[in-house]
Structures are given as structure tokens and as C-alpha cells.
Amino acid sequence: MVAMERRHVGDTDLEVSAFSLGTMTFGVETDEPEAHRQLDHFAAAGGTLVDTADVYGAGASEEIVGRWLAGDRDRDRDDIVLATKGRFPAGNDPAASGAGREHLTNALAASLRRLGVHGVDIYFVHGWDSAVPVLETLETLDGFVSDGLALHVGWSNVTGWQLQRILRVAEANGLTAPITLQPQYNLLDRGIEWELLPQCLEERLGVMPWSPLGGGWLTGKYRRDDRPSGATRLGEDPDRGVEAYDLRNTERTWEILDAVDAVAQQTGATPAAVALAWLRDRPGVASVILGARTVAQLEGNLDAAALVLDESSTALLTQVSAPGIPPYPYGFVQDHCDVSHWARLGTAAPAPG
Ligand SMILES: NC(=O)c1ccc[n+]([C@@H]2O[C@H](COP(=O)([O-])OP(=O)(O)OC[C@H]3O[C@@H](n4cnc5c(N)ncnc54)[C@H](OP(=O)(O)O)[C@@H]3O)[C@@H](O)[C@H]2O)c1
């Protein structure tokens, strides 16, 4: 087995495995024994970063991870980089929500209780909250770090100006700044490349993409004009979120999937491994957060850790999935100002067809 690559998150000394294990399925599609087998397999393959959240399975995911951490006396807690998130309601009270001091303080305390740990390595704010001043959220997070409840902080699900404001307010007030951004990012959705990814490169934040397979689409398991059914994510709920079948059943998706398939055939890897290896190698990516229902899926996807795509395969995938740049301001800035980051990301190349 090839040892899994480790990377620093941005400019920090925090090291994480290039693939991390997401636990959104735990306690929902994946029962506890299977979840523990996934964690065992991931750790044995050299994985270190485990990503959970208070909302996953309404707390069940954190409890499952916590029992796994407590279960094996030979396991060194220091071998695992533990990340969790708070911001959205995790229980029955929709008012227990937001990025304000009171909610985040209660949310982190509840997460630590469920995980059975005194602190986490990364505490993520799960999304922007326009009802709370950023300064209040940052002061709260800074307190978590001073109290040893979190080593580092990160943010998820923000736009470019929101991330910039977070960084500016943190710097202006001498507060702990996020070291990582957790956005959706995959071959089917490269929207972060217009603002967030260049910004993370500039500000030295490590990017941790969620839904690296677009919720399962990039495995090639969904078919053109055939609404899925059965025990798959979209079989169980075809209208689910950003990965909804009708949203993604487009010519663009099928062109990208054809290219992924072509590279898979050429390399002898699975389409999933190809999509994951492409993402791992994107500039700024610190760790790709895998998601799986079963150990078998996880095992197959971890083949990506040993897969090296050659230049022409990478170029094909980058070109076919290029999001294109909207005419204004992006197109104008690209044409009239000296901007090289989009060229470097392959963002501006027109999508073929
Ligand atoms: N910060 C956020 O807002 C946010 C949002 C979403 C996720 N996340 C994090 O990111 C992690 C990964 O996200 P994700 O679960 O959406 O990732 P994903 O890799 O895009 O999708 C994972 C799903 O695809 C299917 N799949 C995976 N490998 C497969 C294979 N080899 N063959 C067939 N099907 C396969 C499985 O679903 P089925 O078998 O059920 O079809 C699996 O649950 C989560 O666990 C969570 O930690 C964060």
C-alpha cells in the first residue's frame, strides 16, 4: 500500500492526509459497525483527518466517531486530526442556530461531549450568518482557541466578499483567523474558482473540498434521462440539494463524465478515483473530504491516493469542466487587467461544445 501523502494546511504547521474521511453518512445511511470499519480502514491506509459536524445525523455522527476514538486503547489520539462544525440547528430547536457567541459556545460544548474529547483540531463555522457581526463570531472562536477547545478554526460555505471580511476583521482585531475553507468543489462544480480559490491561494488558506464526487455523480452511477431509484443518495432523494438529479442531468455533466470515463479506461482506474485524483492535485487543496456509505466504496476511492494523472489527462479534465468566466466583472478584468490566476486554474478556457 502506498503511504498517503501528508500536506500542511496553508502556511500552518498542521499536517493532514491529502484525503480525509467525511462522516456525514454516519448514523444515517451508514450504521455504527460499518462506520467504525470505515474509520479503521481509513486510519490503516494512513488517513488522519476526520471531518464531522453537529448536524450530521443530528449528533449521531459525532457520537459514532467519539465511540471509535475511545474504543481502541492502542490508538493514539494524536494520530487523528479531528474537525467538527457548528452553526446550524443540530436538535429539535430551530432557534438554537447561528454564528453568535451563545449558540456556538453551546454547540461546541455539545460536540465535545458527543466526541468525548477536550478539544478539536479544527472548529469550522458551518456557513455565513448575516444576522451576527463577524467580530462576535471571531471573538468567540478566538476564545475557543485560547481555552484549548480548538487548535485552529475554519469556515465553510461563504462567498468571496464574506471570506475577505472575515480575514480583514480578524486581522484588524488581532483575532485568530481561519486557516482553512471548506467549500463544495468537484469536477462538476468549480464555482469557487472565480473568487474563493484565488483568494485562498493569495491568503494561504488550505482548501478542503466537500462532495468531491458531486454526491456520487462522478462515480458514473447515474444515467442520462433516468431518474435514479434504489439505495443510492439520489435514488433515495432525487431532489437532494446541489446534487439533485434534474439540476445535474445536463449536457455539460455528461461531457465531463465521458471525459472522466475516458481517463479511467486509459489508466485502468475507476472514474471515482480519477475525479478524486484530479481534485487532490488542484492548486490550494489541502485535503479532499471523502464520503462513503460503505467500506467497499471507501476502499475503492482510496485508490486515488496512489493514482498519478499524467499531464494530458489532467488537461483534458480541466478543460472539459472549465466553468467559464462570466463577462463582467470577471471577463473584463481578465481581458483588460493583468490577471494570471484564472489561466493557472484553467478556469477561463471555454467549455467545449
Ligand atoms: N461543509 C459542508 O457544508 C459539507 C457539505 C457536504 C459534505 N461535507 C463533508 O464532505 C464529506 C463528503 O461529502 P459527500 O458525502 O457529499 O461526498 P461525495 O464523495 O461527493 O459523495 C459521497 C457519496 O457518493 C456515493 N459514493 C461514494 N463512493 C462511491 C463509489 N465508489 N461507488 C458508488 N457510489 C459512491 C455514496 O452515496 P450513495 O451510495 O448513497 O449513493 C457516498 O455517500 C461529508 O461526509 C462531510 O464530511 C461538508
The ligand as a Tripos MOL2 file, in Angstrom:
@<TRIPOS>MOLECULE
LIG
   48    52     1     0     0
SMALL
NO_CHARGES

@<TRIPOS>ATOM
      1 N1        -19.3110   21.7790    4.9010 N.am      1 LIG1
      2 C1        -20.4050   21.3680    4.2960 C.2       1 LIG1
      3 O1        -21.3950   22.1010    4.1580 O.2       1 LIG1
      4 C2        -20.4460   19.9560    3.7720 C.ar      1 LIG1
      5 C3        -21.4820   19.5680    2.9020 C.ar      1 LIG1
      6 C4        -21.4590   18.2650    2.4200 C.ar      1 LIG1
      7 C5        -20.4570   17.3810    2.8110 C.ar      1 LIG1
      8 N2        -19.4730   17.7820    3.6810 N.ar      1 LIG1
      9 C6        -18.3860   16.8710    4.1090 C.3       1 LIG1
     10 O2        -17.8240   16.2820    2.9700 O.3       1 LIG1
     11 C7        -17.9160   14.8580    3.0620 C.3       1 LIG1
     12 C8        -18.0480   14.2770    1.6960 C.3       1 LIG1
     13 O3        -19.2130   14.8080    1.0550 O.3       1 LIG1
     14 P1        -20.1260   13.8360    0.1950 P.3       1 LIG1
     15 O4        -20.5410   12.6660    1.0290 O.co2     1 LIG1
     16 O5        -21.1650   14.6480   -0.4400 O.co2     1 LIG1
     17 O6        -19.0170   13.3300   -0.8680 O.3       1 LIG1
     18 P2        -19.1180   12.6730   -2.3100 P.3       1 LIG1
     19 O7        -17.8860   11.8770   -2.4560 O.co2     1 LIG1
     20 O8        -19.4020   13.6900   -3.3330 O.co2     1 LIG1
     21 O9        -20.3850   11.7120   -2.2320 O.3       1 LIG1
     22 C9        -20.3330   10.5730   -1.4200 C.3       1 LIG1
     23 C10       -21.4650    9.6300   -1.7990 C.3       1 LIG1
     24 O10       -21.2750    9.1440   -3.1350 O.3       1 LIG1
     25 C11       -21.5780    7.7630   -3.1970 C.3       1 LIG1
     26 N3        -20.3270    7.0570   -3.4660 N.ar      1 LIG1
     27 C12       -19.0900    7.3350   -2.9540 C.ar      1 LIG1
     28 N4        -18.1750    6.4900   -3.4540 N.ar      1 LIG1
     29 C13       -18.8150    5.6450   -4.2900 C.ar      1 LIG1
     30 C14       -18.4000    4.5770   -5.1120 C.ar      1 LIG1
     31 N5        -17.1300    4.1980   -5.1530 N.pl3     1 LIG1
     32 N6        -19.3420    3.9460   -5.8760 N.ar      1 LIG1
     33 C15       -20.6270    4.3410   -5.8490 C.ar      1 LIG1
     34 N7        -21.0950    5.3570   -5.0650 N.ar      1 LIG1
     35 C16       -20.1910    6.0050   -4.3040 C.ar      1 LIG1
     36 C17       -22.1420    7.3810   -1.8330 C.3       1 LIG1
     37 O11       -23.5510    7.6440   -1.8260 O.3       1 LIG1
     38 P3        -24.6730    6.5270   -2.1270 P.3       1 LIG1
     39 O12       -24.0410    5.1630   -2.1180 O.co2     1 LIG1
     40 O13       -25.6490    6.7580   -1.0630 O.co2     1 LIG1
     41 O14       -25.1820    6.9030   -3.4870 O.co2     1 LIG1
     42 C18       -21.4610    8.3830   -0.9240 C.3       1 LIG1
     43 O15       -22.1540    8.6110    0.2880 O.3       1 LIG1
     44 C19       -19.0770   14.6280    4.0280 C.3       1 LIG1
     45 O16       -19.0260   13.3680    4.6620 O.3       1 LIG1
     46 C20       -18.8790   15.7520    5.0070 C.3       1 LIG1
     47 O17       -17.8830   15.4090    5.9510 O.3       1 LIG1
     48 C21       -19.4540   19.0640    4.1420 C.ar      1 LIG1
@<TRIPOS>BOND
     1     1     2 1
     2     2     3 2
     3     2     4 1
     4     4     5 ar
     5     4    48 ar
     6     5     6 ar
     7     6     7 ar
     8     7     8 ar
     9     8     9 1
    10     8    48 ar
    11     9    10 1
    12     9    46 1
    13    10    11 1
    14    11    12 1
    15    11    44 1
    16    12    13 1
    17    13    14 1
    18    14    15 2
    19    14    16 1
    20    14    17 1
    21    17    18 1
    22    18    19 2
    23    18    20 1
    24    18    21 1
    25    21    22 1
    26    22    23 1
    27    23    24 1
    28    23    42 1
    29    24    25 1
    30    25    26 1
    31    25    36 1
    32    26    27 ar
    33    26    35 ar
    34    27    28 ar
    35    28    29 ar
    36    29    30 ar
    37    29    35 ar
    38    30    31 1
    39    30    32 ar
    40    32    33 ar
    41    33    34 ar
    42    34    35 ar
    43    36    37 1
    44    36    42 1
    45    37    38 1
    46    38    39 2
    47    38    40 1
    48    38    41 1
    49    42    43 1
    50    44    45 1
    51    44    46 1
    52    46    47 1
@<TRIPOS>SUBSTRUCTURE
     1 LIG1         1 GROUP 0 **** ****
